[in-house]
């Protein structure tokens, strides 16, 4: 029964998922794994789930970061949302997807947080159909006590309207993109959940 439901979910959600991937420059990734949860450490790749009294937390094996998983969220198998994501998760019931991508400040070159957030945003919007991008800055300026810049972004990708919440977090010597997306027609219904999952992102305990 679970397997049948997973395949059905994948078939119904595929267009919105592909739209999100294209906008992130990730078309061609194998997304079939999203019809189920990871079954082994190997499938988890760069991340693992830590289950505790307060619930599940998705922890990166590569970067010192983690994200709490509210009810309905689960880890995505390695590479289904990004080939080198530090964290990737999804909520199948709400059509929500999350990736966290980290890179060192030295790797991205000179510039401050505002400039880097703008650079990331341009990369995201480069996957949109011409003239479809719509963006607005939110009032969020911190995540887990670290400086952050956040934008709500909407655009059409592969003829599919998609809504994103894109947050750039400066954490020590690294920048992190925390990207959440959903089909645009679910933007309002999922707005609180999108904001909440971003605030679950934090530095991992060393």
C-alpha positions as CSV (number, residue, x, y, z in Angstrom):
1,X,0.0,0.0,0.0
2,X,2.8,2.4,0.9
3,X,4.6,1.7,-2.3
4,X,1.5,2.2,-4.4
5,X,0.8,5.5,-2.7
6,X,4.4,6.7,-3.2
7,X,4.3,6.0,-7.0
8,X,0.9,7.8,-7.2
9,X,2.3,10.8,-5.3
10,X,5.3,11.0,-7.6
11,X,3.2,10.9,-10.8
12,X,0.9,13.7,-9.5
13,X,3.7,15.9,-8.2
14,X,6.3,15.4,-10.9
15,X,5.5,18.6,-12.9
16,X,5.8,20.9,-9.9
17,X,9.0,19.2,-8.8
18,X,10.6,19.4,-12.2
19,X,9.7,23.1,-12.4
20,X,11.5,23.7,-9.2
21,X,14.6,21.7,-10.3
22,X,14.8,23.5,-13.6
23,X,14.8,26.9,-11.9
24,X,17.7,25.8,-9.7
25,X,19.6,24.6,-12.8
26,X,19.0,21.0,-11.8
27,X,17.1,19.5,-14.7
28,X,18.4,16.0,-15.4
29,X,18.6,15.0,-11.8
30,X,17.1,11.6,-11.0
31,X,13.9,12.5,-9.0
32,X,12.4,9.1,-9.0
33,X,13.7,8.5,-5.5
34,X,11.2,10.9,-4.2
35,X,8.5,8.3,-4.4
36,X,9.9,6.9,-1.2
37,X,12.1,7.6,1.8
38,X,15.8,6.7,1.8
39,X,16.3,3.1,3.0
40,X,20.0,3.0,3.8
41,X,22.9,5.2,4.8
42,X,24.2,5.0,1.3
43,X,21.0,6.5,0.0
44,X,21.2,9.3,2.6
45,X,24.5,10.4,1.2
46,X,25.6,13.8,2.6
47,X,23.0,13.7,5.4
48,X,21.4,11.6,8.1
49,X,18.4,11.7,10.4
50,X,18.9,12.1,14.1
51,X,15.7,11.1,16.0
52,X,15.3,12.5,19.5
53,X,12.8,13.4,22.1
54,X,11.9,16.6,20.3
55,X,11.5,14.9,16.9
56,X,13.7,14.3,13.9
57,X,16.6,16.5,12.7
58,X,18.3,16.2,9.4
59,X,22.0,16.6,9.8
60,X,24.7,17.2,7.2
61,X,27.7,14.9,7.1
62,X,29.7,17.5,5.2
63,X,28.9,20.9,6.8
64,X,28.2,21.8,10.4
65,X,24.5,22.4,9.8
66,X,21.2,20.8,10.4
67,X,17.4,21.4,9.9
68,X,14.6,20.3,12.2
69,X,11.9,18.2,10.4
70,X,8.4,19.3,11.4
71,X,5.6,16.7,11.0
72,X,5.1,15.7,7.4
73,X,8.7,16.5,6.4
74,X,11.2,13.7,5.5
75,X,14.7,13.3,4.1
76,X,15.0,13.0,0.3
77,X,17.3,10.3,-1.1
78,X,20.7,11.6,-2.1
79,X,20.8,13.8,-5.2
80,X,17.0,13.8,-5.9
81,X,16.8,17.6,-5.4
82,X,20.4,18.6,-5.9
83,X,23.4,16.5,-6.9
84,X,25.6,18.0,-4.1
85,X,23.1,19.3,-1.6
86,X,24.2,19.5,2.0
87,X,20.6,18.9,3.1
88,X,17.5,18.0,1.1
89,X,14.0,17.2,2.3
90,X,10.4,17.3,1.2
91,X,6.8,17.2,2.5
92,X,4.8,15.0,0.1
93,X,1.4,15.9,1.5
94,X,2.0,19.7,1.1
95,X,4.0,19.7,-2.1
96,X,7.0,21.4,-0.4
97,X,10.7,20.9,-1.2
98,X,13.8,22.1,0.6
99,X,17.5,22.2,-0.3
100,X,20.4,23.6,1.6
101,X,23.6,24.4,-0.3
102,X,26.7,25.7,1.4
103,X,30.0,27.1,0.1
104,X,32.9,28.9,1.6
105,X,33.2,32.7,1.4
106,X,36.6,32.2,-0.2
107,X,35.1,30.2,-3.0
108,X,32.5,32.8,-4.0
109,X,35.0,35.7,-4.0
110,X,34.7,39.2,-2.6
111,X,31.4,40.8,-1.5
112,X,29.2,41.0,1.5
113,X,26.0,39.1,2.4
114,X,23.7,41.4,0.5
115,X,25.8,41.1,-2.7
116,X,26.0,37.3,-2.3
117,X,22.2,37.0,-1.8
118,X,21.7,39.1,-4.9
119,X,24.1,36.8,-6.9
120,X,22.2,33.7,-5.8
121,X,18.9,35.2,-6.6
122,X,20.0,36.0,-10.2
123,X,21.1,32.4,-10.6
124,X,17.7,31.2,-9.4
125,X,15.8,33.6,-11.7
126,X,17.9,32.6,-14.7
127,X,15.9,29.5,-15.0
128,X,12.6,31.4,-15.2
129,X,10.8,32.1,-18.4
130,X,11.6,35.6,-19.7
131,X,9.7,38.3,-17.8
132,X,8.0,36.0,-15.3
133,X,10.1,36.7,-12.2
134,X,8.4,38.5,-9.3
135,X,10.4,39.0,-6.1
136,X,10.1,40.8,-2.8
137,X,12.3,41.1,0.2
138,X,11.0,39.8,3.5
139,X,11.7,41.2,7.0
140,X,13.8,38.2,8.0
141,X,17.4,39.3,8.8
142,X,18.5,36.4,11.0
143,X,18.3,32.6,11.1
144,X,19.6,30.9,14.2
145,X,21.2,34.1,15.2
146,X,23.2,34.4,12.0
147,X,22.8,37.2,9.5
148,X,20.4,36.4,6.7
149,X,18.8,37.9,3.6
150,X,15.5,36.5,2.5
151,X,13.4,36.9,-0.7
152,X,10.0,35.6,-1.8
153,X,10.3,34.8,-5.5
154,X,7.7,33.7,-8.0
155,X,8.2,32.7,-11.6
156,X,7.2,30.4,-14.4
157,X,9.5,27.5,-15.1
158,X,8.9,24.9,-17.9
159,X,5.3,26.4,-18.1
160,X,4.8,25.7,-14.4
161,X,4.3,28.6,-11.9
162,X,6.5,28.1,-8.9
163,X,6.9,30.0,-5.6
164,X,10.2,30.1,-3.7
165,X,11.4,31.3,-0.4
166,X,15.1,31.9,-0.9
167,X,17.3,32.7,2.2
168,X,21.0,33.3,2.2
169,X,22.6,32.8,5.6
170,X,26.1,33.9,6.5
171,X,27.4,31.4,9.1
172,X,31.1,31.8,10.0
173,X,33.2,31.4,6.9
174,X,30.4,29.9,4.8
175,X,27.3,31.1,2.9
176,X,24.3,28.9,2.9
177,X,21.3,29.0,0.5
178,X,18.2,27.6,2.2
179,X,15.7,27.2,-0.6
180,X,12.1,26.1,-0.2
181,X,9.6,25.9,-3.0
182,X,6.1,24.8,-3.8
183,X,3.6,25.1,-6.8
184,X,2.5,28.7,-7.0
185,X,-1.2,27.8,-6.5
186,X,-0.2,26.5,-3.0
187,X,1.9,29.6,-2.1
188,X,-0.6,31.1,0.3
189,X,-1.6,27.8,1.9
190,X,2.1,26.8,2.4
191,X,3.4,30.2,3.4
192,X,3.7,29.5,7.1
193,X,5.2,26.1,6.6
194,X,7.8,27.6,4.2
195,X,8.8,30.2,6.7
196,X,8.9,27.7,9.6
197,X,11.2,25.2,7.9
198,X,13.7,28.0,7.2
199,X,13.8,28.9,10.9
200,X,14.5,25.2,11.6
201,X,17.9,25.6,9.9
202,X,20.7,25.9,12.4
203,X,24.4,25.3,13.2
204,X,25.0,21.7,14.2
205,X,26.5,21.0,17.6
206,X,30.2,20.1,17.4
